[in-house]
């Protein structure tokens, strides 16, 4: 009885709906039949590759991240970052994952302690892993942050020559939340703004890209397109990357796990700043996947899509045995 009561209390605190959500409305853009061809013909640069790294884990209840999972199930999720090598732009990172310092504020708070535990693996922060893989952190020229939660922002100071790309809406929203001290999970723009080479993106005026309402071709060469994917946070973004081996979509926490976009299975309300926008972002991801079966979607905390793919151009870098 105590366990049932605790589960009920947890569910109530997290805003878990007591009845099924209504079906999602098909409000996203239709992907043109010619879109797949455009991703090939529009790419002006070849030699673009990507490697995948994992910095740690978050242990949580299954139902916290997917309505297909139960409250009794426990899942271990990934904390990845992605390194893209571009022949002209150098090394581009998408997110930075965890550090031993960032887990402290993430694990603070009673509700977070009940729901999730973040664990950074020693010497597996982004800079250390890149060095071990032959990449000097000073070679990193760009860092794209999907959003400003601390399990995605890593240690930005380790990459002094990088330009940091963030949604302006995300940056401004994080500033407000930190000033109000209403959410300790966000990187604080007040602290970091003067320390970074910062590029804040406003996507609303950009042309559509597939099912996305707006897409910004970051280098104007068809290799990396930034798209707004709001819902988890106000200014969440994702990166569509046209690799030599085919497209990938780095979704950040617009999807936590593959259930979210494959089955439109929602996380708990606490995992969404705007549930309606979150559901629409999931529909957009699924529309892109349906239009391009070769597309590999990487949710923010689930690398199993790599195993589900038949592609061999998406290596997961394993730390060297000691």
N, C-alpha and C positions, 0 to 999 in steps of 0.2 A: 504493500500500500504506500509506503514511504517513497519508493521509487516512482510509482505512478503519479503521486502528488508532485514530486520534484520535476518529473517530465512535463506535467501540466503547467507548473509554474514557469518552467523554462520556455515552453511553447507560447504561453501568454506574453511573457516578457519580450520575446522575439517577434511578436506580431504574426504568428503562424495563423493562416486563415482556418476557420472552423468548417469551411465548406469549399468545394472545388471552385477555382477561379473560372470565370466565363471563358469560352474559347477566344483565342486571339483573332483579331480582325486582320484580314489581308490588306493592310494599308501601305505596304512597302512598294517601292518602284519595281516594275517588271524589268528583268534583266534582258536587254536586247539579244537576239540570236547572234548578232555579230560581235558581242562583247568578247568572247574567247579569242576571236581572231584579232581584235583590237589590242588585247594585252600583248600579243606577239608582235604585230606590225608597229605598235606604238612604242616598243622598247628599243631605244637607240643605243643602248650599252649592253655588251655581253661580258661574261666573266664575273657575274654576281653570284656569290655563294653564301651559305649560312652554316654556322655551327651552334649547337645547343648546349647549355650548361645548367646545372641545378645547384642552388646554393643552400638548400635546406628543405624543411617540411613544415606543413601545418597539419596538425591532427585535430579532427573535428567530428561532429556527428554527421552521419550521412544526410539526414533530412535538412541540415543547415544549408547544404549546397545544392540539393536536388529534391524535388517533390516525389521523385521515383524511389528515393531511398528512405529508410526508416530512422526513427530517433534512436533505436537500439543499435544500429550499425555504426561502426567507427571506421573512418577513412583516413588514410595518409595521403596528403596532396603535395604537389611539387611547388617549389619556389624558383622558377627558372629565369634565366635571361638569355638573350639571343644575340649572337655576334654576326653581323653581315659584313662581308668584304666586298667593297666596290672598287673597281679599277681606277676610278678618278677621285672618289670621295673618301677613300681609306676605309677605316673600320668604323662601323655604325653599330651601336648597341641599342637594343630595344629592351627597356627596363633593366634593373640592376639586381633584383632579388634582395635577399636578406643579408644583414651583417650581425655580428654578435651584439652590437650596440642597438640596432633597430628593434631587436626582439623585446627589449626591456619595456619600452612604452606600449608595444603591441600587446604584450601579455598582461599589462596592468589593467585593473578593473575587474570587478566580480563577474559581470556577465560574460566578458571575453574569456575569463578563466573557466566558466562553465561550458562555453561553446567551443573554444578553440585554444590550442597551444602552438605557438610558433617556435621552431627550433632551427637555429642556424648551425650548420656543420662547420666545425673549425677549419680554417684555411681553405674554405670554399667560397669566400666572397668573390665578387666579380674580378677585382684587380688581381688577386692571388691566382685564380684559375687561369686568367688570360696570360699572365706571366709564365705559368707552367706550360702553357700551350704555345709559347713562343711569340706572344703579342705584348709588346711594351704598352702600358696604359697611356703613354704619351702619343701612341699611334692612333688612339681613339679620337676621331674628329667630330663625331655626332653621338648624342644620346637622346633617344626618343623615349619619353616617359608616358606610358598609357594613362596614368593618373598619379596622384601624389600620396597615396598610402605608403607607409614606411616600408612595407614588405616588397615594394617595387622600386624604391628610390635608392637603396643601397648606400654606398659611400661616394657621393658625387665629387668629393674633394680629391679622390684618387685619380681623377681624369682631368688634369688642369688645362688641356688644350682642346677639350670637347665643347662644342656648342650644344646646349641642352634645349630640346624641342618639347614644348608643353602647350596644351590648349590654354589660351588666355582666360577662357571661362573657368577652367580648373584652377589656374593660378589665383585668380581673383576670389574664387569661392573659398579656397584654402586659406587665403589671407583673412577673410571674414571669420571663418571658423576658428582659426588660431587666436585672433584677437578676442573672440568671445570665450575662448578656452572651452569650447563645446565639443571638441573632438581631438583627442591626442594622437590619433592614428595618422594625421597628415603631416608631411614635411611643412615647415614654417617658411613661407615666402619672405617674411620680414628678416629672417636670419640669412637666407641664401641669396636674395636678389642681387646684392652687391658683390657676391663671390663668384657668380656664374656668368658665362657667356650665354645669354638667354635669348631664345627665339620663341616668342609667344604667337600662336597661330589663331587666326579667326577664320573659320571654315565656311561660314554662312554664305559668303558670296561666291564660293567655288562651284564649278560645274558638277553635275551628277557623275558618279562613277559606278557603273553597274546598278545594283540595288541601293547603293548609298546615295543619300540626297546630295552630298557634296564630297568631293575628293580633291586633295591638293597633291599634285605631282611634285614631291619635295625637291628633286633635283632637275626637274623639267626634262627627264630622259626616259620616263616610263618604267623606272625600276622600283621606286617606293612611293606609294600613294597613301597619304594620311587621311583617315575618315573619322568623322565624329561618331561615337558609339556610346551615347549617354545612357544613364539609368543606374549604373552602379555608383558613380559619382556624377556631378553635374557636367563636368567637362571631360569625361573619359574619351580617349581616342584609340584607334587601332591602326595597324600598318599592313597594307597589302603590299607584298614584296614579290616582284616578278623575277624569280631566280632563273638561272640557266636551266635547271631541272623542272621548272614549273612554278605555279604560284603558291604562296602560302599567305595565310591571314593570321597575323599576331593580334589576338583579340583583347589582351589584357583581361580585366575582370568584367568585361561585357559578357563573358561566359566564364564561369569558374571551372566547369567540368564539361565533358562531351555531352552528357545528358541534356544540358541546358539548351544547346542549339539543335541537337539531333531530334530531341523529343519535345522541345519547348517546355522542359521541366524547370520550374522556377526555384531559386533559392528562397530562404525565408525573407520576410519583409526587411529585416535588419540588413540584409545584404544588398538592398536596392535603395538608393536615395529617391528614385522615381520609378515605381513599378511599371507604369504604363510605358515610359521610355525604355526601360529595360526589356520589356517584352517585345517592343518594336525592334530594338537592336538585335534580339535573338532571331526574329523573323528575317531581318536583313541578312544576317549571317547564313541562315538556312537557305534563303533564296540564292545566295552566291554559291553555296555548296551544291545546290541542285543544278545550277546553270553550268558549273565547271566541276565535274566529278573528280578531276585530278587535283583540285584544290585541297590543301591540307590546312585545317584550322587548328591553331594552337590556343586553347583557353588559357586563362591566366595561371591555373594551378593544376593542369592535367596534361601530361606528356604522352598519354596513351594513344592519341591520334597519330603519333609518329609510328607506333607499332601497327596500327590499323591500315596504314598506307603501304603501297607496294613500292614507294619511291626509296632510292638508296642515296639521295643527295642531302639527307637531313641528319648528319651524324650527331649523336649525343656524346659529348666529351666526358669520359670517365676519368676521375682522378687517378694518378699513378699510384700503384701499390707501394706501401712503405716497407 
